[in-house]
Amino acid sequence: MIITAETYHVPVLLQESIDGLAIQPNGIYVDVTFGGGGHSREILSRLGPEGHLFSFDQDADAEKVMGNDGWTMSKNFTFVRSNFRYLKNWMRYYGVTEINGLLADLGVSSHHFDDKERGFSFRYDAPLDMRMNQRAGLTAADLLNNYSEEQLADVLYLYGELKQARRLATAIVKARQQHRLETTADLCKALGDKYWVLDAESHTYQPTPACKKDLARLFQALRIEVNHEMQALQEMLYGAQQLLCKGGRLSVITYHSLEDRIVKNMMRSGNAEGKMEQDFFGRVTAPLGIVGNKVITPSEKEMLQNPRSRSAKLRVAEKI
C-alpha cells in the first residue's frame, strides 16, 4: 500500500501553529512530529533559500510518506529518523547550535488508529503492538504479560487516570495465567463483559457504551507506557528551550491533560514540575515567556471536518 500525506494524517491547527512560530525566511526550524508532513510542508513554504527545516519521526510509515511525496528533492529539508527525545543529539550531529523555532503536534496520527495491524485502537482485533517505532522496544503484549499487577495498576492509573486501575490489573493478571495475551481480542476477554460484548453479526468484541471512554483511556495508558511518551516529551522540551535562540518560538499542540500539564509547566517555569524559580531579587527566572493570553483551540469548522481535533490545545512560548 502506498502511504501518502492524505492517508496518513490530517494536520490539526495548521495555520495557527505555524503562525505561532513567527517564521523568519532564513531561520532554522524543527518539526519534531513529521507524521504526514502537513505542518512541515507549511513551514517549508515560508522559508527562503537560506532557511532550513529538520523534521523528526521514528515511525517507518512516516518515512514512507516523506519518500512518496518528493521531500528528498528539497535542499532546505532534512528528515531525521529518530525519537524526538534525542533532539539535542541530532542537532549537534548536524552542527546546529541554535534554532529559531520548534513545532510539536503530540497527538497520535490518524494512520496509527486506522492501521489494523498496529494495535492502537480497540476497533479492530489486532496484535497488541502499539510501538511508534516497530524496530525496537517492548510491545503492549510484552507489557501486559510481564508487568507485575502493581506495575500494571500504576500505569493504568497514572497514564489513563482510571479509578478502577487496580481491578483492571487484577483481571489482566488472572487472564494471562490461562494464556498469553497477544491480541486486542485477548485483552477484551480479559476485562470481562462489563467492558466488552461479542457482536453476533461481526463476531468481534465491541465496547459497551458505558465503558467506551474508560477503554480509550486504558489503550492510551498502554500506548504511553510502551513508547515512554511522558519521559520523551520532557527530554525534548528541555532540549528545545536550550536550543532556541533569543526570540525563538515553541509551538506545541497537545491532546490530553497529562502532556498538556507538562507543556504548560515547561512554558511557564522552565521545568516539568512547574516549580517557579527566582533570582536573588525575587524575579522569576523562567527561560520562556507565554505568547498570547489564552490557549488556542480549533474552530467549530475544523472540529466538524476533523473530529480528531476536538481535544487539541495549542500553546506558544518565546525564548526570553
C-alpha positions in Angstrom: 0.0 0.0 0.0 1.3 3.5 -0.9 1.1 5.8 2.1 0.6 9.5 1.3 0.1 12.5 3.5 -3.7 12.4 2.8 -4.0 8.8 4.1 -1.5 9.2 6.9 -2.7 12.2 8.9 -4.7 15.5 8.6 -2.8 18.3 10.3 -4.5 20.0 13.3 -4.5 23.7 13.9 -2.3 24.1 10.8 -2.3 27.8 10.3 -2.5 28.7 14.0 0.5 26.5 15.0 2.7 27.7 12.1 1.7 31.4 12.6 2.8 30.9 16.2 6.3 30.2 15.1 6.6 33.7 13.6 8.8 32.2 10.9 11.9 34.1 9.6 12.6 33.1 6.0 16.2 32.4 6.7 15.8 30.7 10.1 16.3 27.1 11.2 13.2 25.3 12.3 12.4 21.8 13.7 9.2 19.8 13.3 9.6 17.0 15.9 6.4 15.2 14.7 6.6 14.9 10.9 3.6 12.4 10.6 2.0 13.0 7.3 4.1 16.1 6.6 1.3 18.7 6.8 2.9 21.0 9.3 6.4 20.5 7.8 5.1 21.4 4.3 3.6 24.7 5.6 6.8 25.6 7.4 8.9 24.9 4.3 6.6 27.0 2.2 7.5 30.0 4.3 11.3 29.5 4.3 13.7 31.3 1.9 16.8 29.9 0.2 18.9 30.1 3.4 16.3 28.7 5.7 16.2 25.0 6.8 13.8 22.6 8.3 14.6 19.4 10.3 11.7 17.0 10.7 11.8 14.1 13.2 9.7 10.9 13.1 10.6 7.4 14.4 7.8 5.7 12.5 8.9 3.9 9.3 5.5 4.7 7.8 6.1 8.4 8.2 9.4 7.9 6.3 7.4 6.3 3.5 5.2 9.4 3.3 8.4 11.5 3.0 9.7 9.3 0.3 6.5 9.0 -1.7 5.8 12.8 -1.7 9.1 14.0 -3.0 10.5 15.6 0.1 14.0 14.5 -0.7 14.1 16.9 -3.6 14.2 19.9 -1.3 17.6 21.2 -0.3 16.0 23.1 2.6 14.8 19.9 4.3 16.4 17.1 6.4 14.4 14.1 7.7 15.6 12.6 10.9 14.5 9.1 11.6 14.5 9.2 15.3 12.5 9.7 18.5 12.3 13.4 19.3 13.8 12.9 22.7 17.2 12.9 21.0 16.7 16.4 19.6 19.8 17.9 21.1 22.0 15.0 20.0 20.8 15.2 16.4 21.2 19.0 16.2 24.7 18.6 17.5 25.3 16.0 14.8 24.2 18.4 12.1 26.3 21.2 13.6 23.2 23.3 14.7 23.7 25.2 17.9 20.6 27.4 17.7 17.2 27.1 16.2 14.5 29.8 15.5 11.5 27.7 16.3 10.2 24.2 17.0 6.8 22.7 16.4 5.3 19.6 18.1 1.9 18.0 17.3 1.8 15.5 20.1 -1.3 13.6 19.0 -1.2 10.1 17.6 -1.6 10.2 13.8 -5.0 9.0 12.4 -3.0 6.5 10.4 -2.0 4.7 13.6 -5.6 4.3 14.7 -6.7 3.2 11.2 -3.9 0.7 10.7 -5.4 -2.6 11.9 -2.1 -4.2 12.4 -0.6 -1.7 14.8 -2.9 -2.4 17.8 -3.5 1.3 18.7 -7.3 1.0 18.6 -9.9 -1.3 20.2 -12.0 -1.1 17.0 -10.0 -4.0 15.4 -8.8 -7.4 16.5 -5.0 -6.9 16.1 -1.7 -7.7 17.6 -1.0 -5.8 20.8 1.9 -3.8 19.5 1.4 0.0 20.0 5.0 0.8 19.3 5.6 4.0 17.3 9.0 2.6 16.4 8.4 -1.0 15.4 12.1 -1.7 15.1 12.8 -1.6 18.9 11.3 -1.8 22.4 8.7 -3.7 24.2 5.2 -4.2 22.7 1.9 -3.7 24.6 1.7 -7.5 24.7 5.1 -7.7 26.4 4.0 -5.2 29.0 0.6 -6.9 29.7 2.2 -10.3 30.1 5.3 -9.4 32.1 4.5 -6.4 34.3 3.5 -7.1 37.9 0.0 -6.4 39.0 1.2 -3.4 40.9 3.1 -2.1 37.8 0.0 -2.5 35.6 -2.2 -0.8 38.1 0.2 2.2 38.3 0.4 2.5 34.5 -3.4 2.5 34.2 -3.9 5.0 37.0 -1.1 7.4 36.1 -1.4 7.4 32.3 -5.1 6.5 31.9 -6.4 8.2 35.1 -8.6 5.2 35.7 -10.1 4.9 39.1 -10.6 1.2 38.7 -7.0 0.6 37.7 -6.4 -2.0 40.4 -9.4 -4.0 39.5 -8.5 -4.0 35.8 -4.9 -5.0 36.6 -6.2 -7.9 38.6 -8.4 -9.1 35.7 -5.4 -8.9 33.3 -3.1 -10.9 35.5 -5.8 -13.5 36.1 -6.4 -13.9 32.4 -2.7 -14.2 31.4 -2.3 -17.1 33.8 -4.5 -19.1 31.5 -2.8 -18.0 28.2 -0.6 -15.2 26.9 -2.4 -12.1 25.9 -1.4 -11.4 22.2 -4.3 -9.5 20.6 -6.8 -6.8 21.4 -9.4 -9.5 21.4 -7.5 -11.3 24.2 -7.5 -8.1 26.2 -11.2 -7.7 25.6 -11.9 -11.1 27.0 -9.7 -10.4 30.0 -11.5 -7.3 31.0 -14.9 -9.0 31.1 -18.4 -8.4 29.8 -18.8 -5.1 31.7 -16.5 -3.6 29.1 -17.0 -5.7 26.0 -19.8 -7.6 24.3 -19.4 -10.0 21.4 -21.3 -8.8 18.4 -23.3 -11.6 16.9 -23.1 -10.4 13.3 -19.5 -9.3 13.0 -18.1 -11.8 15.6 -15.9 -9.1 17.0 -15.8 -7.6 20.5 -17.4 -4.2 20.8 -17.1 -1.8 23.8 -20.2 -1.3 25.9 -21.4 2.3 25.6 -21.0 3.0 29.3 -17.3 2.0 29.3 -16.1 3.3 25.9 -14.4 6.3 27.5 -12.6 4.1 30.0 -11.4 1.8 27.3 -10.0 4.7 25.3 -8.1 5.7 28.5 -6.8 2.2 29.0 -5.4 2.0 25.5 -4.0 5.5 25.9 -2.2 4.4 29.1 -0.7 1.3 27.4 0.5 3.3 24.4 2.1 6.0 26.6 4.0 3.4 28.6 5.1 1.4 25.6 6.5 4.5 23.9 7.7 6.2 27.1 5.9 9.3 25.9 6.0 11.4 29.0 9.7 10.9 29.5 10.4 11.6 25.8 8.3 14.8 25.9 10.2 16.2 28.9 13.6 15.5 27.3 12.5 17.1 24.1 11.2 20.2 25.8 14.3 20.6 27.9 16.4 20.3 24.7 14.2 22.7 22.8 14.4 25.5 25.4 18.2 25.2 25.4 18.4 25.3 21.6 16.0 28.1 20.9 17.7 31.5 20.2 16.5 34.6 21.9 13.1 35.4 20.5 12.8 31.8 19.1 9.3 30.2 19.3 8.0 27.0 20.7 4.6 25.9 19.3 3.1 22.8 20.8 -0.3 21.0 20.2 -1.5 18.7 23.0 -4.5 16.3 23.2 -4.8 15.1 26.8 -4.2 16.5 30.3 -1.0 14.6 31.1 1.0 16.0 28.2 -0.7 19.4 28.4 0.3 19.8 32.0 4.0 19.1 31.2 3.9 21.6 28.3 2.2 24.3 30.3 4.6 23.8 33.2 7.7 24.0 30.9 6.5 27.1 29.2 5.6 28.9 32.5 8.5 27.8 34.7 11.1 26.1 32.5 10.7 22.7 34.2 8.2 19.8 34.0 7.1 20.2 37.7 6.0 23.8 37.3 8.3 25.0 40.1 8.9 28.7 39.8 12.5 29.7 40.4 13.6 33.2 41.4 16.8 35.1 41.4 18.4 37.0 44.3 16.0 39.9 43.8 12.9 37.6 43.7 12.4 37.9 40.0 11.1 34.8 38.2 13.9 33.3 36.0 11.9 31.2 33.6 13.6 30.9 30.2 10.4 31.1 28.2 7.5 33.6 28.1 4.0 32.7 27.1 2.8 34.2 23.8 -0.9 35.3 23.8 -3.4 35.4 26.7 -5.2 32.1 26.1 -4.8 28.6 24.8 -5.8 28.3 21.1 -8.4 25.6 20.2 -9.8 24.5 16.9 -12.7 26.3 15.2 -16.1 24.7 15.0 -15.5 24.2 11.3 -12.2 22.3 11.9 -13.8 20.1 14.5 -16.6 19.2 12.1 -14.1 18.4 9.3 -11.6 16.6 11.6 -13.1 15.1 14.7 -9.6 14.2 16.0 -9.0 17.9 16.6 -11.7 18.2 19.2 -9.4 17.8 22.2 -6.5 19.8 20.7 -4.9 22.7 22.5 -2.2 24.9 21.1 0.3 26.7 23.4 3.0 29.0 22.1 6.1 30.4 24.0 9.1 32.5 23.2 12.7 32.3 24.4 13.4 35.3 26.6 
